[in-house]
């Protein structure tokens, strides 16, 4: 297969080299170019079976190169490389004819699969006989197939964009934005049916204000009756919008949002800049967008229900532990406070801080599996008793392992007793092998343990605890996390 060539276009030599290796391992020859202009010259002089192109490059960017390549060979598969995919660039590239995306950092298997798929499709077209009529016929079929593939790519892009959005308000904002990008509509709204006869707009382009309008006599009523999309044309009644006119000045597309065959609301689009009507492709994409949104709403409702049930269960477990050991509740609260202060100093984001806040209350939940005689023992622990205590991170991890949306929290619960030098438990992780959030909590946990009274010893003062943290930097604790703790509000507000 090495007679088949793939062109890699990127201004970063590291990226070009990495992709060249992947292409070679996939069984194809690789050539590269450092910008769009150089790549265009290579394609004009030679023959290639696929092209990878970055978006941001000097002299000629990826979108311009994509457009020029499609003029030269409409069937040449072009894969866009991007480190920071946005909805606008993604949709624009797909509309210009991009076959697909790969995102930095690359996943070797994904790139190989994508490349093999696209080149196989190209080989199928090139294997046809030279008979002009037959080739023309196949090219026509291929063009229709390409349109189907492009439509599927749009659907895939819609689904990926919604992935991980569990807040319905953020989902509505995304849908409004995406609908405008996909169809070119400058007025987009999403709303829901209330009291059967009213339509309440919850999100619209340029406004966050709710608008309550009657359904009767509007395009939404006709879409509701048909159970599918309805396009209204100039002169028909305008249900709402940015202008005071009572009739439409341009096309208006009403798309029903359906859950279990029931229309619960509408995605509506209006005002294409060129004054044209919405095409069949516009309608199909809007219908797909509405369907994906409805499915995501259902999934979010299920997520919220599961999340609440899990939280209620965990709260019950924590209450059980607190009933056995009153120290645990106050300890968890203080560890949470200290850990969040460290997170703020080192600049962690909202997601990480939320994980710390939740996990710190759960970090000792595994102690529910430790007997009272060990947990509340006033003296030193025996070797076997200490072994039992060391199981609590593993027990805690097993309790929450079914919570697939608590990935970061699990790393804290399992690894907050690992040590920087690798002598900690349960897994003996060392240095940067220990998850960052667990390193944060380890310092907060140790500080509170030293400055509070335990069944087996009395507390020490702040000055002594800080001295201990400094002494064990690089052995028990991540030095950077200790330094961050010394800059926290807790340390700054305590006089030495």
C-alpha positions in Angstrom: 0.0 0.0 0.0 3.0 2.3 0.2 2.3 3.5 -3.3 -0.7 5.4 -1.8 0.3 8.8 -0.4 -1.0 10.9 2.4 -0.1 14.6 2.7 0.3 16.1 6.2 0.0 19.9 6.4 0.9 21.6 9.7 3.3 24.4 10.7 4.4 22.4 13.8 7.2 19.9 12.8 6.4 17.7 15.9 2.9 17.2 14.7 4.0 16.5 11.1 6.5 13.9 12.4 4.0 12.2 14.7 1.3 12.0 12.0 3.9 10.7 9.4 4.7 7.9 11.8 1.0 7.0 12.2 0.5 7.1 8.4 3.5 4.9 7.8 2.4 2.4 10.5 -1.0 2.4 8.7 0.6 1.2 5.5 0.8 4.4 3.5 3.5 6.7 2.3 3.6 10.2 4.0 4.7 13.5 2.7 4.4 16.8 4.6 4.1 20.6 4.1 4.5 23.4 6.6 1.7 25.6 5.4 -1.4 25.6 3.1 0.4 27.3 0.2 3.2 24.7 0.0 0.6 21.9 0.3 -1.5 23.4 -2.6 1.6 23.3 -4.8 2.3 19.7 -3.9 -1.3 18.6 -4.7 -1.3 20.5 -8.0 2.0 18.7 -9.0 1.2 15.2 -7.6 -1.4 12.8 -6.5 -2.5 12.1 -3.0 -5.1 9.7 -1.4 -5.8 11.8 1.7 -4.8 15.1 3.3 -4.4 16.0 7.0 -4.4 19.8 7.5 -4.2 22.1 10.5 -6.6 25.1 10.6 -4.3 27.8 11.8 -1.2 28.2 9.6 0.8 31.0 8.0 0.4 32.0 4.3 -2.8 29.9 3.8 -5.0 28.5 6.6 -6.7 25.1 6.7 -10.2 26.4 5.6 -8.8 28.1 2.5 -6.7 25.1 1.6 -9.7 22.8 2.1 -11.7 25.0 -0.4 -8.9 25.0 -3.0 -8.3 21.2 -2.7 -12.0 20.5 -3.3 -11.8 22.6 -6.5 -8.9 20.4 -7.6 -10.3 17.0 -6.6 -13.8 17.0 -5.0 -13.4 13.3 -3.9 -10.1 13.9 -2.1 -10.7 13.2 1.6 -9.4 16.0 3.8 -9.1 15.5 7.5 -8.9 18.7 9.7 -6.4 18.8 12.6 -7.3 21.0 15.5 -6.2 21.5 19.1 -9.1 23.7 20.1 -12.2 22.6 18.2 -15.1 25.1 18.3 -18.6 24.8 17.0 -18.1 27.5 14.4 -14.9 26.1 12.9 -16.2 22.6 13.1 -19.4 23.3 11.2 -17.6 25.6 8.7 -15.1 22.9 7.9 -17.8 20.2 7.4 -19.7 22.6 5.2 -16.6 23.2 3.1 -16.2 19.5 2.6 -13.9 18.2 5.4 -14.2 14.4 5.7 -13.7 14.4 9.5 -11.7 15.8 12.4 -8.8 14.6 14.5 -8.0 16.4 17.7 -4.7 17.0 19.3 -3.4 15.1 21.2 -3.9 12.2 18.8 -5.2 8.8 19.6 -3.2 6.4 17.5 -6.0 3.9 17.0 -8.6 6.5 16.0 -6.4 8.1 13.4 -5.5 4.7 11.8 -9.2 3.7 11.7 -10.3 7.0 10.2 -7.5 7.0 7.6 -8.2 3.4 6.5 -11.9 4.1 6.2 -11.4 7.2 4.0 -8.8 5.7 1.7 -10.9 2.5 1.3 -13.8 4.7 0.1 -11.5 6.5 -2.3 -10.1 3.2 -3.6 -13.7 2.0 -4.3 -14.3 4.9 -6.6 -10.9 4.6 -8.3 -11.3 0.9 -9.0 -14.1 1.5 -11.5 -13.6 0.8 -15.1 -12.5 3.7 -17.4 -15.8 3.5 -19.2 -16.9 7.1 -19.2 -20.6 6.4 -18.7 -20.0 3.9 -15.9 -17.6 6.2 -14.2 -20.0 9.1 -14.5 -22.8 7.0 -13.0 -20.6 5.9 -10.1 -19.4 9.4 -9.4 -23.1 10.4 -9.2 -23.7 7.7 -6.7 -20.6 8.6 -4.8 -21.7 12.2 -4.7 -25.0 11.1 -3.1 -23.1 8.9 -0.7 -20.8 11.8 0.2 -23.8 13.9 1.1 -25.1 11.1 3.3 -21.6 10.8 5.0 -21.5 14.6 5.5 -25.0 14.5 7.1 -23.8 11.7 9.4 -20.7 13.8 10.2 -23.0 16.7 11.2 -25.1 14.4 13.4 -21.9 13.0 15.0 -20.7 16.6 15.6 -24.0 17.5 17.2 -23.9 14.5 19.5 -20.3 15.2 20.5 -21.0 18.8 21.2 -23.8 17.9 23.6 -21.7 15.2 25.4 -21.1 16.0 29.0 -23.6 18.9 29.2 -25.8 18.1 32.2 -27.2 21.5 32.8 -30.3 22.0 30.7 -29.9 25.8 30.5 -26.4 25.4 29.0 -27.9 22.8 26.6 -30.5 25.3 25.4 -27.8 27.9 24.8 -25.8 25.4 22.8 -28.8 24.4 20.7 -29.7 28.0 19.8 -26.1 28.7 18.8 -25.6 25.5 16.9 -29.0 25.9 15.0 -27.9 29.3 13.8 -24.5 28.0 12.7 -26.0 25.0 10.9 -28.7 26.7 9.0 -27.6 30.4 8.8 -30.7 31.6 10.7 -30.2 34.9 12.5 -33.2 34.4 14.8 -33.3 31.1 16.7 -35.5 30.2 19.7 -36.2 27.2 21.8 -39.3 27.0 23.9 -41.8 24.6 25.5 -45.6 24.1 25.6 -47.3 25.2 28.8 -51.0 24.8 29.7 -51.6 23.2 26.2 -52.3 26.5 24.4 -49.2 28.5 25.2 -45.7 28.4 23.9 -43.0 29.8 26.3 -39.7 30.7 24.7 -36.9 29.9 27.1 -33.8 30.7 25.0 -33.5 32.9 21.9 -30.6 34.4 20.0 -29.7 37.8 21.5 -32.1 37.4 24.5 -32.4 35.3 27.7 -35.9 36.6 28.6 -38.8 34.2 28.6 -41.6 35.1 26.1 -45.1 33.6 26.5 -47.1 33.5 23.3 -50.3 31.7 22.2 -49.9 28.7 19.8 -53.1 29.2 17.9 -52.8 30.4 14.4 -49.0 30.2 14.4 -46.5 27.9 12.5 -46.1 26.0 15.8 -49.7 25.0 15.7 -49.3 23.6 12.2 -46.1 21.8 13.2 -48.0 20.5 16.3 -50.8 19.2 14.1 -48.5 17.6 11.6 -46.1 16.2 14.2 -43.2 17.3 12.1 -41.5 20.4 10.7 -43.5 23.3 9.2 -42.1 26.1 7.1 -44.0 29.4 7.0 -43.5 31.9 4.3 -43.7 35.7 4.0 -47.1 37.0 4.7 -48.1 34.4 7.3 -48.6 35.3 10.9 -45.4 35.9 12.9 -45.7 34.4 16.4 -42.9 36.5 18.0 -39.5 38.0 17.2 -37.4 41.1 17.2 -39.7 43.1 15.1 -43.2 44.5 15.7 -44.6 43.4 12.3 -47.6 41.0 12.6 -46.7 39.0 9.5 -43.5 37.3 8.5 -41.0 39.1 6.3 -39.1 35.9 5.5 -39.3 32.2 6.0 -40.0 30.8 9.5 -39.2 27.1 10.3 -40.9 25.4 13.3 -39.3 22.2 14.4 -41.2 20.1 17.1 -39.2 18.8 20.1 -40.6 15.4 20.9 -40.2 13.0 23.8 -41.9 9.6 23.5 -44.0 10.8 20.5 -45.3 13.8 22.4 -44.5 17.3 21.3 -43.1 19.2 24.3 -41.8 22.3 22.6 -40.3 23.8 19.5 -37.0 24.9 17.9 -37.8 27.8 15.6 -35.6 29.5 13.0 -36.1 32.6 11.0 -34.4 35.4 9.0 -31.7 33.9 6.8 -29.4 36.8 5.8 -30.0 36.3 2.1 -33.7 36.2 2.5 -33.9 32.6 1.1 -36.2 29.8 2.4 -34.8 27.0 4.5 -33.6 24.1 2.4 -34.4 20.4 2.9 -30.9 20.0 4.3 -31.5 22.9 6.8 -34.7 21.2 7.9 -33.2 17.7 8.3 -30.3 19.1 10.4 -32.7 21.1 12.5 -34.9 18.0 13.1 -31.8 16.0 14.0 -30.7 18.8 16.4 -34.1 18.8 18.1 -34.1 15.0 18.4 -30.6 15.0 19.9 -31.7 17.7 22.3 -34.8 15.8 23.4 -32.7 12.7 24.0 -30.2 14.7 26.0 -33.1 16.1 28.1 -34.2 12.6 28.9 -30.6 11.5 29.8 -30.2 14.5 32.0 -33.4 13.7 33.9 -32.1 10.2 34.4 -28.7 11.5 35.4 -30.3 13.8 38.0 -32.4 11.0 39.4 -29.5 8.6 39.7 -27.2 11.3 41.1 -29.8 12.2 43.8 -30.2 8.5 44.7 -26.4 8.0 45.0 -26.0 11.2 47.1 -28.8 10.1 49.4 -27.2 6.7 49.9 -23.7 8.2 50.5 -25.2 10.7 53.0 -26.7 7.8 54.9 -23.3 6.1 55.0 -21.6 9.2 56.2 -24.2 9.7 58.9 -23.5 6.1 60.1 -19.7 6.9 60.4 -20.4 10.1 62.2 -22.6 8.3 64.7 -19.6 6.0 65.5 -16.9 8.7 65.5 -18.0 12.3 66.2 -14.5 13.5 65.2 -15.1 12.5 61.5 -17.7 15.2 60.7 -15.6 18.1 61.9 -12.5 16.6 60.3 -14.1 16.3 56.9 -15.3 19.9 57.1 -11.9 21.3 58.0 -10.1 19.2 55.4 -12.5 20.5 52.7 -11.8 24.1 53.8 -8.0 23.6 53.7 -8.0 21.7 50.4 -10.1 24.3 48.7 -7.7 27.0 49.8 -4.8 25.1 48.3 -6.8 24.6 45.1 -7.4 28.3 44.9 -3.6 29.1 45.4 -2.5 26.7 42.6 -5.3 27.9 40.3 -7.4 24.8 39.9 -10.7 25.2 37.9 -14.3 24.8 39.0 -14.5 21.2 38.1 -11.5 20.2 40.2 -12.7 22.4 43.1 -16.1 20.8 43.0 -14.5 17.4 43.1 -12.4 18.3 46.1 -15.5 19.8 47.9 -17.5 16.6 47.4 -14.7 14.0 47.9 -13.3 15.5 51.1 -16.6 14.8 52.8 -16.3 11.2 51.5 -12.5 10.6 51.7 -12.8 8.5 54.9 -16.1 6.8 54.0 -14.2 3.5 53.8 -13.8 3.6 57.6 -17.4 2.1 57.7 -15.6 -1.2 57.0 -13.2 -0.8 60.0 -14.2 -2.2 63.4 -14.9 0.2 66.3 -12.2 -1.5 68.4 -9.7 -0.4 65.8 -11.2 2.9 64.8 -11.6 4.2 68.3 -8.6 2.6 70.0 -6.9 5.1 72.3 -3.5 3.5 72.1 -1.0 2.5 69.4 -2.3 0.1 66.8 -0.9 -3.4 66.3 0.5 -4.4 62.9 -2.7 -6.2 62.0 -4.9 -3.3 63.2 -2.9 -0.8 61.2 -3.4 -3.1 58.2 -7.1 -2.9 58.7 -7.0 0.9 58.9 -5.0 1.0 55.6 -7.9 -0.7 53.9 -10.2 2.2 54.3 -9.2 4.0 51.0 -9.8 0.7 49.1 -13.1 0.2 50.8 -14.1 3.8 50.1 -13.1 3.4 46.4 -15.2 0.3 46.1 -18.2 2.0 47.6 -18.2 4.8 45.0 -16.8 2.8 42.0 -20.3 2.5 40.4 -20.6 6.3 40.3 -19.1 6.7 36.8 -19.5 10.5 37.0 -17.3 10.7 40.1 -14.0 9.9 38.4 -12.0 12.7 40.0 -13.6 12.1 43.4 -12.5 8.5 43.3 -8.9 9.4 42.8 -9.0 11.5 46.0 -10.8 8.8 48.1 -8.4 6.0 47.0 -5.1 7.9 46.9 -5.1 10.5 49.7 -2.7 8.3 51.8 -0.1 7.8 49.0 3.3 9.3 49.8 5.6 11.3 47.6 8.4 8.8 48.1 6.2 5.8 47.1 5.9 4.3 50.6 2.2 5.2 51.1 -0.9 3.1 50.6 -2.9 1.5 49.1 -1.0 1.4 45.7 2.5 2.7 46.6 2.3 5.4 44.0 5.3 7.8 43.8 5.7 11.5 42.9 3.6 12.6 40.0 2.1 9.2 39.7 -0.2 10.3 42.6 -3.2 12.2 41.2 -2.9 15.9 41.7 -6.1 16.3 43.7 -5.1 13.5 46.0 -1.8 15.3 46.6 -3.8 18.4 47.5 -6.0 16.6 50.0 -3.1 14.7 51.5 -1.6 17.9 52.8 -4.9 19.2 54.1 -5.7 15.9 55.7 -2.3 15.7 57.5 -2.5 19.3 58.7 -5.9 18.8 60.3 -4.9 15.4 61.8 -2.0 17.1 63.5 -3.9 20.1 64.8 -6.9 18.2 66.2 -7.3 15.8 69.1 -7.5 12.1 68.2 -8.4 9.1 70.4 -4.7 8.1 70.6 -3.1 11.6 71.1 -3.6 15.3 71.8 -3.4 18.0 69.1 -0.3 20.1 68.3 -0.3 23.8 67.5 -0.2 25.4 64.0 3.5 26.2 64.2 4.5 22.6 65.0 2.2 21.2 62.3 3.7 23.5 59.7 7.2 22.5 60.8 6.2 18.8 60.3 4.8 19.5 56.8 8.1 21.2 55.8 10.1 18.4 57.3 8.3 15.8 55.3 8.3 17.7 52.0 9.7 15.5 49.2 9.1 12.4 51.4 5.5 12.2 52.4 4.1 15.3 50.7 4.4 17.0 47.3 6.7 20.0 48.0 4.6 22.2 45.7 1.4 21.4 47.6 3.1 22.2 50.9 4.3 25.5 49.6 0.8 26.3 48.3 -0.7 25.5 51.7 1.7 28.0 53.3 0.2 30.7 51.1 -3.4 29.9 52.0 -5.7 32.1 54.0 -5.6 29.7 56.9 -1.8 30.1 57.2 -1.7 33.8 56.5 -4.3 34.5 59.3 -2.5 32.5 62.0 0.4 34.3 63.7 3.5 32.2 64.3 
